[in-house]
């Protein structure tokens, strides 16, 4: 897939270490690189130029598998490049999304690829905080003080279930995997001149959630299972030799974090991908070989293969409040 770059007020002008790209002074900063959005296009091969939405309509279950539960590609994956704080925001769950005519809510997770010392995220309301107290804090321009601010480090996996009030501070590069929804209710934005959605956001807010850091589970072959939830399952692979794999009930999205790899399957031309690229393997593909050149570190993202329970994240409190950092008012 070809990455689709999105300007954001909180974004960066330097997309390292993922892309060798600097943003010109006259252009707006880039905050997100979408890899599997509906409008993202195939980069090569006979389907080059087709969008993921078009392919989902053409191939249906052969692409997205029987567990997708909808008629659109089920997972949206992005790189985030925050250099200023993101708004304090919340996303609706599936029930809340359906009430406004959306196919699904937005549960997400963040894999921390890079983090400067002191980089933080705000995750959930501090214990005992109610919606009414949050509403008052928004009115009094102190909403961020009611979030749990935690330090993040490279390799962390943070689970953010729908209904969790959250924010991301500056100084990190994050791979976000989420349900394919872009419904965001902005509760508080530090005085930036952007629209807020306070009433909708408060209605979607859950005072207690399962959000937090997850402990990675090592596999016998050295892989790491980062998260398994009802919405997505993610593993981190490090390959130094070819590996035989297969898809079945879900598409597989391979996201290269470092190095380069080649996907080979019967009857198809080899597909090469490198750092910052994503390859979408249809559910009906079946067997394939993943060959590193000469090392490959990647995420493997799928829908869960069976019904699984929601993970329970751990929030570790920090004594270094991000709320004192400088925030752009642009």
N, C-alpha and C positions, 0 to 999 in steps of 0.2 A: 504494500500500500504506500501511496505517496503521503507524507505528513502534510497536514493542513494547519498553517500557523495562524493564531488568533491574537490580535492586539488586546492588551489589558493595561489598565492604569497602573497596576501593581507589578507589571512585568519587568523583564530584563532586556538589556541591549547586547548581552553576551550570552549565547545559548550553550556555551561549554559547560560540562564536558560531553554533552550529547552531540551537538552539531557544531561544525566549524563555520559559524555564522555570527557576524556582528551586525547590529542594527544601525543604520545610518542616523546621524543626529536629527535629520529632518523627518524621520519616520517614527511612528509610535512604538513603544516597547512591546515585545512579544511576551505574553504570559503563558500561553498554552500551545502545545503542538498535538493536535488530534491525530490519532493513528487509525481508529476504527469508527469514526463518525459516519452518519448516513451519507454525507456528501463526499467523504474521502474516496479517492479514485485509485483504481488498480494501476500500478506503475509500469508493468511489462506484460508480455505474453499476448495471447489472442484476445483477452478481455481488457487490454490496456485502455484506460480512459473511462471505463464503466464505473459508476459509483457503487458503493456497498449497498445502498438502498435499491438500486436497479438490480443488482445481482440477487438480493434477497427476494425480490419479486419474481425474478426469472426462475431461480433454482429452489426456493422455498426450503423444505425440510432437508433436502440434500446438502444445503449449505449450513443451515442453522441447527439442524438436528431436531429430534422429537421432544426435547425437554425445554425448548426455548419459551413455549407458552405464549407466543405473540408472532406477528407477521413482520417484524423488523429484526435487524441484527441485534442480539440481546446484550452485548457488552460494548461499552465505550471505554477506550484506553487513551490516556493522555500523558504527556510530559508537562509538568508545571515548573515555571521558572520565577518564583516570587522574589522580588527585591524590595517590596513594600508589603505591609500587612494586607491580606485579603479581608473583606468585610466579615463581620459577625453574621453568620447565615445559618439556614436550616433547610432541609429538603423533606418533602412529604413522603410518607410510606405508601405502599401500594393502594391501600384503601383511600387515603387522602388524595392520591393522584387520580384515581378513577372518578372521584367526585367532581373533578374539574376536567374530565374528558381525556386524561392522559392514560397511556397504556400501562405504565408502571411508575413506582416511586423511584427514589434514588438512595440506595445503600451503596457505600463506596469503601475503598481502602486505599492507603497510601504506602507505597514502598519508598523508603528514603534512599535515594541514590547518592546524594551529596548533601552535607550539612556543615556549615561553618560553625565554629565554637559559639555556643549560646543560641543557636537556632531553636525555635520553639513552635509548637502548635497549641491552639486553645481547643479543648476537647470536653464538651459537656458542661453542664452547670455545676457549680460547687455544691457539695452536699447540703440539702435543706432548702435550696433556692427554688422558689415557685415561679410559675408563669407571671403572676401578678408582680412579684418582685423584679422579674426581668423587664416587664413593661415599664415599671417605674424607673429602672436603671437606664433604659433606652431614652426615656423622656429627660432624664437628668444627665445624659451623655457620659455614662460610666458603665455601659453594658459589658465591656471587655473585662472589667474587674470581677465579674461573676463567672468567668470561665476558668476551668482547670488548665493552667499553662504548664506544659511539660517539655523538657528538653528532648530533642531528637538527634539521632546519630545515624550514620550510614549503615544500612542493613536492617533498620527498624521496619516493622510492618504494623501499621496502625489501622484498626478497624473502626469504621464510622457508620453505624447503622442509621437508617432514616429516622428523623426526629431528633437527632443529636445536634444541638447548637454548637457551632465550631468556627474556627478561624485558623488561618495559616500565617505564621510570621515570616519575616524575610530571611534570606540566607540559606536556602536549600534548593535542591532539585528533586522533584518527586515524580514517581510514576503512579498515576491514579487509575485504578480500575473501578468501574461503577456499572450499575444498571444503566441501560441506554435511555437516560432522561437528562434533560438540561433544565429542569424546573428547580429554580433556586429562589428562596425568599430571603431577601437582604434585610436584616433586622437593624443593623447599625453599621455606619461606614465612616466614622471618625471625622465627620464634617465634609467629606467629599460630595460634590454636587451630583449624586446619582440617586435614582429612585429607590425608596425603601418600600418594603412589603410587610409592615409590622403586624397588621391584623392576621393576614394569611400565615405569616411565620409563627406567630404565637399559637395559632390553632394547630399548626403542625408540630410544635415543640413538645418533646417528651421530657419530663423532669428527671427521669432515670432511664438510662440506656445501657447497652452492652459495649459501648465504645471504649477503646483503649489499645495499648500495645499488646501484641500477641507474641507468644514464644514460638519460634520456628521449630519444626519437628524434623530431625535429620533422617534421611533414608539410608539404607545399607550401601547404596552406590555413591553416597556423598551428596546427593541432591538435598534440597531443603524444601519441605512443605511449609509455605509461608502462611496460608490461610485456606480453610475450607468452610464455606458458609452456604446458606440456601441460594445465594446469588452468584457465587463464583468460587473457583478453586484455583490457587496459584502456587506453582513451584518455581524454585530458582535452580537452574542447571548450570554446571560448569563442565564443558566437554573438551577433551583433548584427543578423542578418538571417535570414530563414527558410532552412531547408535541407531538401532532398529526400533521404530515406534509405530503407533497406529492411532487413528481417530475412530470414534464409534458413534456415541450418542450426542456428541457436542462438537462444534468447531473448536480448533485449537489456534490460539494466537500466540505466536512466538515474537517476543520483543527483545531485540539485541541490546544489551547493556554495555558490552565490550567485545572486541574481536569481530570475527566474521564467520558466517556459516553458509552451507548450501543444503537446500531441501531437494531431495530426489525421490520421485515416485514413478511407478510404471505408467508409461504412456504419456508422460508430461516432461516438458523441458525443465532442466534444473533451475532453481530459483536461488539466487545469491542475495544475502542480506547482511548488513553490518550495523554498527552502533547507531541507534536512533531509528532503525527500521523495524517495521512489523510485517510479519507474513501471516496471512489468514489461510488456514488449512480447513477445507470443508469437512463437515461431519462424515460425509459419504466417501471421503478420500480413501480411508482404510490404511494400509501399510505404507510407510515412507521411511526414508533414511535421512537422518540429520548428521551432516558431516562438517566438523569444524575446520576452519582454515586460519590459523593453525590451532587457535584457541577460541572458544566461544563461551561467553557468559550471557545467559538469557533468562527471561521469565517465560514460563509456559502457563497460559491463562485459558481456562475452560469453564463451562458450566459444571456443577457437581454431577457426578455419575449416578447418585442416588439421593434420596431425601436425607438431609443432614440437619442437625440443630444449629442454632446460631452460636458463634463463638462468644466467649466472655473476655473482653479486653481488660487490661490492667492499666490504671492511671497512676503514675508516680508523680507526686507533687514536687514542684521545684521552688526554690527560693529566689530565682532570678526572673522577675516579672517582665514580660515583653512589652507591657503597656507603657513603659517609659521610653521606648525607642521612638526615634523620629519617624513621622508619617508624612508622606507627600500629600498635599491638599489638591494636587492637580486632578 
